[in-house]
Amino acid sequence: MILVCRRLPRALSLDTSSSGIPKMCPSLNRAWWTSVTKLSLHTKPRMPPCDFTPERYQSLAYNRVLEIHKQHLSPKLEAYFPKPLLLHQGHMQWLFDYEGNRYLDFFSGIVTVSVGHCHPKVNAAAQKQLGRLWHTSTFFFHPPIHEYVEKLAVLLPEPLKVIFLVNSGSEANDLAMTMARAHSNNTDIISFRGAYHGCSPYTLGLTNIGHLKMELASGIGCQSTMCPDVFRGPWGGDRCRDSPVQTIRKCSCAPDCCQAKVQYIEQFKDTLITSVAKSIAGFFAEPIQGVNGFVQYPKGFLKEAFELVREKGGVCIVDEVQTGFGRLGSHFWGFQTHGVLPDIVTMAKGIGNGFPMAAVVTTPEIAKSFTKRQFHFNTFGGGPMACAIGSAVLEVIKEENLQENSQEVGTYMLLKFAKLRDEFEIIGDVRGKGLMIGIEMVKDKTSRQPLPCEEVNQIHEDCRHMGLLVGRGGIFSQTFRIAPSMCITKCDVNFAVEVFRSALIQHMERRAK
Ligand code: PMP
């Protein structure tokens, strides 16, 4: 494998074989990276300008925050970075910390701030509703809910027209599980290995990430099946996925005859004949697997899997918690990118731009089977605040052409990161669609083994120090997840790519020492 740092003279192109480290004697190696340092190839890239000035931070001192956290919040610290980032304010794609440092937010919470932090139109809608009516229960009517569901329903194909509003993605998936069981009269539900569909006791059955699973009994009637991951899995090639960037694996499949898909469907059939009852309740899938590092399946897989599920009496549930609301660019919903029509769709995160709200959308038939058998109520779901905000989010996505922006800027970014992948041996894969981009870090491209977590941590931390916030994903936390607010620009992308390149050069430099 040839490592080429394009900014260096051609003579400095290096043979890295499979290790990712330039293959030279150690002293030469060091000399090379010292020259990189001297040339300042990893100097801090310049951040695009921003005309917003944050308020002065006047709250708790940093150390006090750490103390309070330790005393009163969950003992398991989930924060990124050894010195967690204390945020103070947000404006569109920007975040500001307590010291006034500015960051380009390329993770938007966790794929949540869909249209931009404190978007002025969404803020105005929230403030208007705040002064009018905060809350009333479902025993009374209020127009924001009717206005909202009408707007949302237009965006979904027939017969997906009945909407249940809830408060979180886990709650939406809980409800979808109950609906699938009530409608089918069956129990078993299948989901992919590597999937995350929530961490309520019910949805933990669908979540197949070992270290997140509950040690106590949970998830009765839930079965996992192999995730058709065309990069890390046993099968995959260079034309399997719906993305401007394909894997580095080679294949000789004829057009429309993806061998990887055929093999993964065989695995799916195997699950259906070995691990579930004769009839099943349903199958849950995300259009692109989120928490597992934006994993994409072979084209046509979901379509065939849906047919097999329906043959077994099950319903097909698509979790659009991360993929929905235009993020994938080519379509408003992820399921449309697979050419499938689900029976139930769940959504959360981007739906409220960070305000807690979620929804389950289904057919009149399933809604009827469910309500006939099961009482359903929640105090806050579909409240006036959530609905006013949800309406404003939908309007902003349309008025500001954010789906189109996801497509254009996302494709631009994918192609830029694909070039970095070709330059650096430790970037194994770049994938995704629109503004949902995964960068999987590996020891080397031949083995595709994950880059050790501490090394990924350091690259992550270096990006943060240069003002770029990205997320992490994957079973080994080996994948960087990029899912910014959909308002970002190509200028922001240029900055992010430069930061990433700089962090990788610093990484190579550390390795060579
Ligand atoms: N489904 C998916 C795909 C998710 O990514 C998440 C959250 N990460 C959930 C469901 C659960 O959503 P919530 O955290 O709002 O309960």
Boltz pocket constraint, residues with backbone or C-beta under 6 A from the ligand:
constraints:
  - pocket:
      binder: B
      contacts: [[A, 110], [A, 167], [A, 168], [A, 169], [A, 170], [A, 171], [A, 173], [A, 196], [A, 197], [A, 198], [A, 199], [A, 286], [A, 290], [A, 291], [A, 319], [A, 321], [A, 322], [A, 348], [A, 349]]
      max_distance: 6.0
